[in-house]
């Protein structure tokens, strides 16, 4: 053994000069290309000067050994795009190592500059260039930019007019002062950033009859895609956000607001559609008229409101405000379609089709009360009239009248309407419970199925017109002419003519 010891020493010395066993996937190779999960990254339409969402794509090294690649923007669009790779940001990142049979995540974002006064979206392209072992490869970048008018925490000048040549984008809310007016012209698009709202201390006029009066022939239809509709929504334009509620605040009408009118409009994806806030019950009340308007995809989980019954969002939330709605649709309102504490409410030829597939809703779509839970001894004057309307949805009790039948809250007028209610399904009145199935009221109560053309549970786009076999249209229902029933509107939500002798209940005339 003592003769073998010098041999062990010699072998140990020789081993120190041998290379280590480097894993094959870490061994750098001088040939080979990359593969990509996509050949292009497309950004949905984005407003100029605002950073886009960050998009990502994967780069794959299918070779057995590692490669080094230089990644850079071609720069054909200037400084529009930015890269983030392994935490490093910039227009170029050199010497990026990708191990064998491994991948690399590339993040891209864009900020588009204003290209002038163009109203239509414009295209901005670039390429992410990869140089790997002498191989040139590219991934295309495509973004559609949209110029806009930007309003940031602004008190609007008195008697402002918003035109439709470019969209209007709101940050940190805008305010219309008391005694001032904002007039919004046909076809204007209004986009609000998260948490932003339109605060109306004066007057808001949307699609005034002097600005927009649709035709009167039998084919003058104002469909959902009509270019004259004024649209209010959040500023996230990616398709994922098309129907997501709570993306922005909504329209707030303070106690000094008067004579507000919203016609031929769509309010969607907000915490509330309209919020009339008059907690001291000042007279006259703030007033709002809604005509041929759709309010949809509404919800808010943390809205502060004095009454415990209105602690979340709603299509219309009103604290001592006066609201009239004609030919309007309320749908997918996660808490309430309309909730009123004090005030005067009149709904005529409206459709509340409040299916809420994304929410477990246990609130009645139409809820009215004369009692503020923070002031239980104060009874606020409340008046409710619902005529020729549809009040239906995914909850078994879509109507709730708290403390009605008193001097401050007379029994609501509910006539000639299609209703889903267990609370008020009797044919005779009881204390605080009007019997809405009384024959003289001509209501349809708790039919098995209203037979809308399509609901949100049917698949495809919802369509709240009636099928031909719906109990709302078969047999034909004559108009409820009992005074003081209002005169039927001559046209429906789509601006199609109504049969004034037997108009269809709800927002849509059956044809």
HELIX and SHEET records of a PDB file:
HELIX    1   1 UNK A    5  UNK A   15  1                                  11    
HELIX    2   2 UNK A   24  UNK A   26  5                                   3    
HELIX    3   3 UNK A  239  UNK A  241  5                                   3    
HELIX    4   4 UNK A  308  UNK A  310  5                                   3    
HELIX    5   5 UNK A  439  UNK A  441  5                                   3    
SHEET    1   A 5 UNK A  35  UNK A  36  0                                        
SHEET    2   A 5 UNK A  55  UNK A  61 -1                                        
SHEET    3   A 5 UNK A 102  UNK A 110 -1                                        
SHEET    4   A 5 UNK A  81  UNK A  85 -1                                        
SHEET    5   A 5 UNK A  88  UNK A  90 -1                                        
SHEET    1   B 5 UNK A  40  UNK A  47  0                                        
SHEET    2   B 5 UNK A 135  UNK A 146  1                                        
SHEET    3   B 5 UNK A 122  UNK A 132 -1                                        
SHEET    4   B 5 UNK A  67  UNK A  73 -1                                        
SHEET    5   B 5 UNK A  92  UNK A  98 -1                                        
SHEET    1   C 8 UNK A 148  UNK A 155  0                                        
SHEET    2   C 8 UNK A 167  UNK A 176  1                                        
SHEET    3   C 8 UNK A 189  UNK A 192  1                                        
SHEET    4   C 8 UNK A 230  UNK A 234  1                                        
SHEET    5   C 8 UNK A 260  UNK A 268  1                                        
SHEET    6   C 8 UNK A 203  UNK A 206  1                                        
SHEET    7   C 8 UNK A 181  UNK A 184  1                                        
SHEET    8   C 8 UNK A 160  UNK A 162  1                                        
SHEET    1   D12 UNK A 148  UNK A 155  0                                        
SHEET    2   D12 UNK A 167  UNK A 176  1                                        
SHEET    3   D12 UNK A 197  UNK A 200  1                                        
SHEET    4   D12 UNK A 250  UNK A 253  1                                        
SHEET    5   D12 UNK A 272  UNK A 277  1                                        
SHEET    6   D12 UNK A 314  UNK A 326  1                                        
SHEET    7   D12 UNK A 286  UNK A 298  1                                        
SHEET    8   D12 UNK A 329  UNK A 333  1                                        
SHEET    9   D12 UNK A 351  UNK A 354  1                                        
SHEET   10   D12 UNK A 390  UNK A 393  1                                        
SHEET   11   D12 UNK A 418  UNK A 419  1                                        
SHEET   12   D12 UNK A 444  UNK A 445  1                                        
SHEET    1   E 9 UNK A 148  UNK A 155  0                                        
SHEET    2   E 9 UNK A 167  UNK A 176  1                                        
SHEET    3   E 9 UNK A 197  UNK A 200  1                                        
SHEET    4   E 9 UNK A 250  UNK A 253  1                                        
SHEET    5   E 9 UNK A 272  UNK A 277  1                                        
SHEET    6   E 9 UNK A 314  UNK A 326  1                                        
SHEET    7   E 9 UNK A 336  UNK A 348  1                                        
SHEET    8   E 9 UNK A 366  UNK A 369  1                                        
SHEET    9   E 9 UNK A 399  UNK A 402  1                                        
SHEET    1   F 9 UNK A 148  UNK A 155  0                                        
SHEET    2   F 9 UNK A 167  UNK A 176  1                                        
SHEET    3   F 9 UNK A 197  UNK A 200  1                                        
SHEET    4   F 9 UNK A 250  UNK A 253  1                                        
SHEET    5   F 9 UNK A 272  UNK A 277  1                                        
SHEET    6   F 9 UNK A 314  UNK A 326  1                                        
SHEET    7   F 9 UNK A 336  UNK A 348  1                                        
SHEET    8   F 9 UNK A 382  UNK A 387  1                                        
SHEET    9   F 9 UNK A 413  UNK A 415  1                                        
SHEET    1   G 2 UNK A 371  UNK A 372  0                                        
SHEET    2   G 2 UNK A 375  UNK A 379 -1                                        
SHEET    1   H 2 UNK A 452  UNK A 454  0                                        
SHEET    2   H 2 UNK A 463  UNK A 466 -1                                        
END                                                                             
